[in-house]
Amino acid sequence: MDIFAHSERFIMRLLSICLCLLLPITAHATCEGRDLRLDLSAETQAELDRTISDIPFPEGNHWIATKDGTVLHLIGTLHTNDARMGPVVDRLTPVLSQADAFYFEVTKNEMDAFEKDLSKDFSPVLITSGPTLVDLMSEDDWAALSATLAERGIPSWMAAKMRPWFLSMMLGIPPCLMDTPEFDRGMDTRLTELAEKHDIPQHSLERIDDLIALFDSHPLEEQVASLARLAGALQAGNDQMITMANAYIEEQHAAIMELAKMQGLEVSGLTPEEFDAEWHNFEDQLLVQRNANWMEKILELKDQTAVIAVGAGHLSNDYGLLNQLQQAGYTLERAEF
């Protein structure tokens, strides 16, 4: 399952620019698949349940955090489109339309500005000097990776120059999304539309440059080695996409992450110790560090009602926003979604 779901909107929009400017887009079928949870053995389901029972705030896509005169509506989002989100937004609108401000991972306006710059300079996502991935990977690893990326419309000559962190996330995006109408009209986009309709100010919790710097913080050689080790575990297909979307609508965000981890270990070919080390690194970059940075801004909000709309994977666990807010003295209540 896609362990990068919370960053999918960012990556898909970057990819769409690259492909639209450099390549004809290859058509794929729309996403149809089977929910993988239906096929879990009793033992695996029991293990998943035990793991989730130890995680703080494992469920719920709408929580209200209150402290003194501050009210925060935390909305867990999924960045890819799903028709079932329409009724959800309808239910949320009467409450969220009264907010003083909306906070997203990155606002649409800032994303649009970055896209404009990226269309002129691809260096943030490309290796612009020195050895490329063809030079840094074994022949077998490169052949397997380039074949997988070709299914997503990325030819080997282009993939060879893409930064490893970018390709790692691309593997978590099913090929079927490439031809799905409005693929990125997920919950973030729908809530952006809600804020715009009601003239509510929008703010970003992070800068895109800082996000890319975080993803690219390890030496290139380390990124390449990690990509080669986890390529099999990171790949998502139609079934993974359907499973993630269903679990999201059911508000089971911790289950999404934990099932991804269990299935990733199974297909990775790594020992549990090797896989745990790789997983910890990704989790630290994508969730732990970003949550810590966001909390600095969130805790500065005083005497207002604000919407915090971020990927659902950022809500649960010890490092999750909900647990951190509770530790900071906020009272938390699960609300309708």
C-alpha positions as CSV (number, residue, x, y, z in Angstrom):
1,M,0.0,0.0,0.0
2,D,1.1,3.5,-0.7
3,I,3.1,4.8,2.3
4,F,3.4,8.2,0.7
5,A,-0.3,8.9,0.3
6,H,-0.1,12.1,2.3
7,S,2.4,13.5,-0.3
8,E,0.7,12.1,-3.4
9,R,-0.9,15.4,-4.5
10,F,2.4,17.2,-4.5
11,I,4.2,14.4,-6.4
12,M,1.4,13.9,-8.9
13,R,1.3,17.6,-9.7
14,L,5.1,17.6,-10.2
15,L,4.9,14.6,-12.4
16,S,2.1,16.0,-14.5
17,I,4.2,19.0,-15.3
18,C,7.2,16.9,-16.3
19,L,5.1,14.7,-18.5
20,C,3.0,17.4,-20.1
21,L,6.1,19.4,-21.0
22,L,8.4,16.6,-22.0
23,L,6.3,13.7,-23.1
24,P,3.0,12.5,-24.5
25,I,1.0,11.0,-21.6
26,T,0.4,7.3,-22.0
27,A,-3.2,6.2,-21.4
28,H,-4.1,3.7,-18.7
29,A,-7.3,2.2,-17.4
30,T,-9.0,4.0,-14.5
31,C,-8.4,2.5,-11.1
32,E,-10.5,-0.5,-10.4
33,G,-9.4,-3.2,-7.9
34,R,-10.1,-5.3,-4.9
35,D,-9.8,-4.2,-1.3
36,L,-6.9,-6.2,0.0
37,R,-8.2,-6.3,3.5
38,L,-10.9,-8.8,2.4
39,D,-8.1,-11.3,1.8
40,L,-6.2,-11.0,5.0
41,S,-5.8,-14.2,7.0
42,A,-7.2,-14.3,10.5
43,E,-3.7,-14.3,11.9
44,T,-2.7,-11.2,9.9
45,Q,-5.9,-9.4,10.8
46,A,-5.3,-10.2,14.4
47,E,-1.8,-8.9,14.2
48,L,-3.0,-5.7,12.5
49,D,-5.6,-5.2,15.2
50,R,-3.1,-5.7,18.0
51,T,-0.7,-3.1,16.4
52,I,-3.4,-0.5,15.9
53,S,-4.7,-0.9,19.5
54,D,-1.4,0.5,20.7
55,I,-1.4,3.5,18.5
56,P,-2.8,6.9,19.8
57,F,-5.8,8.2,17.9
58,P,-5.8,5.5,15.2
59,E,-9.2,6.5,13.7
60,G,-11.2,9.6,12.7
61,N,-10.7,12.1,9.9
62,H,-12.3,15.0,11.8
63,W,-11.2,16.0,15.3
64,I,-11.8,19.2,17.2
65,A,-9.0,20.4,19.5
66,T,-9.8,23.2,21.9
67,K,-7.8,25.2,24.4
68,D,-8.8,28.5,25.9
69,G,-10.2,30.6,23.0
70,T,-8.6,28.5,20.3
71,V,-10.6,25.9,18.3
72,L,-8.8,23.7,15.7
73,H,-10.7,21.4,13.3
74,L,-8.2,18.8,12.2
75,I,-9.3,17.2,8.9
76,G,-7.4,14.2,7.7
77,T,-7.2,14.3,3.9
78,L,-6.6,12.0,1.0
79,H,-5.0,13.7,-2.0
80,T,-6.5,11.7,-4.8
81,N,-10.0,12.0,-6.1
82,D,-12.9,9.9,-4.8
83,A,-16.5,10.6,-5.6
84,R,-17.4,9.7,-2.0
85,M,-15.7,12.8,-0.8
86,G,-18.6,15.0,-2.1
87,P,-21.1,14.1,0.6
88,V,-18.3,14.4,3.2
89,V,-17.6,18.0,2.2
90,D,-21.4,18.7,2.2
91,R,-21.5,17.6,5.8
92,L,-18.4,19.5,6.8
93,T,-19.4,22.8,5.1
94,P,-21.8,24.3,7.7
95,V,-19.1,24.0,10.4
96,L,-15.9,24.7,8.4
97,S,-17.3,27.6,6.5
98,Q,-17.4,29.5,9.9
99,A,-13.6,29.2,10.4
100,D,-11.3,32.2,10.5
101,A,-8.5,30.5,8.5
102,F,-7.6,27.3,6.7
103,Y,-4.1,25.7,7.0
104,F,-2.9,23.2,4.4
105,E,0.4,21.4,3.9
106,V,0.9,23.8,1.0
107,T,-1.8,26.1,-0.4
108,K,-2.9,25.9,-4.0
109,N,-1.6,29.4,-4.7
110,E,1.9,28.5,-3.5
111,M,1.8,25.2,-5.4
112,D,0.8,27.0,-8.6
113,A,3.6,29.5,-8.2
114,F,6.1,26.6,-7.7
115,E,4.7,24.8,-10.7
116,K,5.3,27.9,-12.8
117,D,8.9,28.1,-11.7
118,L,9.4,24.4,-12.2
119,S,8.2,24.5,-15.8
120,K,11.3,26.7,-16.4
121,D,13.8,24.8,-14.2
122,F,13.5,21.1,-13.4
123,S,16.5,21.0,-11.1
124,P,14.5,20.6,-7.9
125,V,13.4,17.1,-9.1
126,L,16.2,16.2,-11.6
127,I,19.9,15.2,-11.2
128,T,21.5,18.0,-13.2
129,S,25.2,17.1,-12.9
130,G,27.3,14.1,-12.1
131,P,26.4,10.4,-12.4
132,T,22.7,9.4,-13.1
133,L,20.8,6.5,-11.7
134,V,22.0,4.3,-14.5
135,D,25.6,4.8,-13.2
136,L,24.7,4.4,-9.5
137,M,22.5,1.3,-9.6
138,S,23.3,-2.3,-10.6
139,E,22.2,-3.4,-14.1
140,D,19.5,-5.7,-12.7
141,D,18.2,-3.1,-10.2
142,W,18.0,-0.4,-12.9
143,A,16.3,-2.8,-15.4
144,A,13.6,-3.7,-12.8
145,L,13.1,0.0,-11.8
146,S,12.9,1.4,-15.3
147,A,10.4,-1.2,-16.3
148,T,8.1,-0.3,-13.4
149,L,8.4,3.4,-14.1
150,A,7.6,2.8,-17.8
151,E,4.2,1.5,-16.7
152,R,3.7,5.0,-15.2
153,G,4.6,6.8,-18.4
154,I,8.2,7.6,-17.5
155,P,10.8,6.4,-20.1
156,S,14.2,5.2,-18.8
157,W,16.0,8.2,-20.2
158,M,13.9,10.5,-18.1
159,A,13.8,8.3,-15.0
160,A,17.6,8.1,-15.0
161,K,17.9,11.8,-14.2
162,M,15.1,12.0,-11.6
163,R,16.1,12.3,-8.0
164,P,15.7,9.0,-6.0
165,W,13.2,10.5,-3.5
166,F,11.0,11.6,-6.3
167,L,11.0,8.1,-7.9
168,S,10.4,6.4,-4.6
169,M,7.2,8.3,-4.3
170,M,6.3,7.7,-7.9
171,L,6.4,4.0,-7.3
172,G,3.6,4.4,-4.7
173,I,1.3,5.9,-7.4
174,P,-0.7,3.3,-9.4
175,P,-0.3,3.6,-13.2
176,C,-4.1,3.8,-13.5
177,L,-4.1,7.3,-11.9
178,M,-2.3,8.7,-14.9
179,D,-5.5,8.7,-16.9
180,T,-8.0,9.2,-14.1
181,P,-10.0,12.5,-14.6
182,E,-9.3,15.1,-12.0
183,F,-7.0,12.6,-10.2
184,D,-5.8,15.3,-7.8
185,R,-9.2,16.7,-6.8
186,G,-8.9,15.0,-3.4
187,M,-10.0,16.3,-0.1
188,D,-7.4,19.0,0.0
189,T,-8.6,20.5,-3.3
190,R,-12.2,20.2,-2.2
191,L,-11.5,22.0,1.0
192,T,-9.6,24.7,-0.9
193,E,-12.7,25.2,-3.0
194,L,-14.7,25.5,0.2
195,A,-12.4,28.1,1.6
196,E,-12.3,30.1,-1.6
197,K,-16.1,30.1,-1.9
198,H,-16.4,31.6,1.6
199,D,-13.5,34.0,1.3
200,I,-11.6,32.3,4.2
201,P,-7.8,33.1,4.3
202,Q,-5.5,30.1,3.4
203,H,-2.0,29.5,4.8
204,S,0.7,26.9,4.3
205,L,2.2,24.9,7.1
206,E,5.4,24.4,5.1
207,R,7.4,25.8,2.2
208,I,7.9,23.6,-0.9
209,D,11.6,24.4,-0.9
210,D,11.9,23.1,2.7
211,L,9.9,20.0,1.8
212,I,12.2,19.2,-1.1
213,A,15.3,19.9,1.0
214,L,14.0,17.4,3.6
215,F,13.3,14.7,1.0
216,D,16.7,15.3,-0.5
217,S,18.6,15.6,2.8
218,H,20.5,12.3,2.5
219,P,23.5,11.9,0.1
220,L,22.5,10.8,-3.4
221,E,24.3,7.4,-3.0
222,E,22.3,6.6,0.1
223,Q,19.0,7.5,-1.6
224,V,19.9,5.3,-4.5
225,A,20.7,2.3,-2.3
226,S,17.5,2.8,-0.3
227,L,15.5,3.1,-3.6
228,A,17.0,-0.2,-4.8
229,R,16.2,-2.0,-1.6
230,L,12.6,-0.9,-1.3
231,A,11.5,-0.7,-4.9
232,G,9.4,-3.8,-4.6
233,A,7.8,-2.7,-1.4
234,L,7.0,0.8,-2.6
235,Q,5.1,-0.2,-5.7
236,A,1.3,0.3,-5.6
237,G,-1.2,-1.1,-8.0
238,N,-5.0,-0.8,-8.4
239,D,-5.7,-3.0,-5.4
240,Q,-3.6,-0.9,-3.1
241,M,-5.2,2.3,-4.4
242,I,-8.7,0.9,-3.7
243,T,-7.7,-0.4,-0.3
244,M,-6.3,3.0,0.7
245,A,-9.3,4.9,-0.6
246,N,-11.8,2.6,1.2
247,A,-9.9,2.7,4.5
248,Y,-9.7,6.5,4.2
249,I,-13.5,6.8,3.8
250,E,-13.9,4.5,6.8
251,E,-11.6,6.9,8.7
252,Q,-9.0,4.1,9.4
253,H,-5.8,6.1,8.9
254,A,-3.6,4.1,11.2
255,A,-4.7,0.9,9.5
256,I,-3.6,2.3,6.2
257,M,-0.1,2.9,7.4
258,E,0.3,-0.4,9.4
259,L,-1.1,-2.5,6.6
260,A,1.4,-0.8,4.2
261,K,4.2,-1.7,6.6
262,M,3.2,-5.3,6.9
263,Q,2.7,-5.8,3.2
264,G,5.9,-3.9,2.4
265,L,7.9,-6.2,4.5
266,E,6.4,-9.2,2.8
267,V,7.3,-8.2,-0.7
268,S,10.6,-6.4,0.0
269,G,12.8,-9.4,0.3
270,L,14.5,-7.7,3.3
271,T,14.9,-9.0,6.8
272,P,12.6,-7.5,9.4
273,E,15.6,-5.6,10.8
274,E,16.6,-4.2,7.4
275,F,13.0,-3.3,6.5
276,D,12.4,-1.6,9.8
277,A,15.5,0.6,9.3
278,E,14.3,1.7,5.9
279,W,10.7,2.3,7.1
280,H,11.9,4.3,10.0
281,N,13.9,6.6,7.7
282,F,10.9,7.2,5.5
283,E,8.6,7.7,8.4
284,D,10.9,10.1,10.0
285,Q,11.2,12.2,6.8
286,L,7.6,12.1,5.7
287,L,5.8,12.3,9.1
288,V,7.9,12.8,12.2
289,Q,10.0,15.8,11.1
290,R,7.2,17.5,9.2
291,N,4.7,17.1,12.1
292,A,7.2,18.7,14.4
293,N,7.7,21.6,12.1
294,W,4.0,22.1,11.6
295,M,3.3,22.0,15.4
296,E,5.5,25.0,15.9
297,K,3.1,27.0,13.6
298,I,-0.1,25.3,15.0
299,L,0.8,26.1,18.6
300,E,1.1,29.8,17.6
301,L,-2.6,30.0,16.7
302,K,-4.5,31.8,19.4
303,D,-8.1,33.0,19.9
304,Q,-9.4,31.8,16.6
305,T,-11.1,28.9,14.9
306,A,-8.9,27.3,12.3
307,V,-9.0,24.3,10.0
308,I,-5.9,22.2,9.8
309,A,-6.3,20.0,6.6
310,V,-3.4,17.6,6.2
311,G,-2.9,14.0,5.0
312,A,-4.7,11.6,7.3
313,G,-1.4,9.8,7.9
314,H,-0.2,12.8,10.0
315,L,-3.0,12.4,12.6
316,S,-2.2,9.2,14.4
317,N,0.7,7.7,16.4
318,D,2.9,9.2,19.1
319,Y,4.3,11.7,16.7
320,G,0.8,12.5,15.2
321,L,-0.7,15.9,15.4
322,L,-3.6,14.7,17.6
323,N,-1.3,13.2,20.3
324,Q,1.0,16.2,20.2
325,L,-1.9,18.6,20.7
326,Q,-3.2,16.6,23.6
327,Q,0.2,16.7,25.1
328,A,0.2,20.5,24.7
329,G,-3.0,20.8,26.8
330,Y,-5.7,20.7,24.1
331,T,-8.9,18.8,24.7
332,L,-9.7,16.6,21.8
333,E,-13.1,15.4,20.5
334,R,-13.9,13.3,17.5
335,A,-16.4,14.9,15.2
336,E,-18.6,14.0,12.3
337,F,-16.9,13.4,9.0
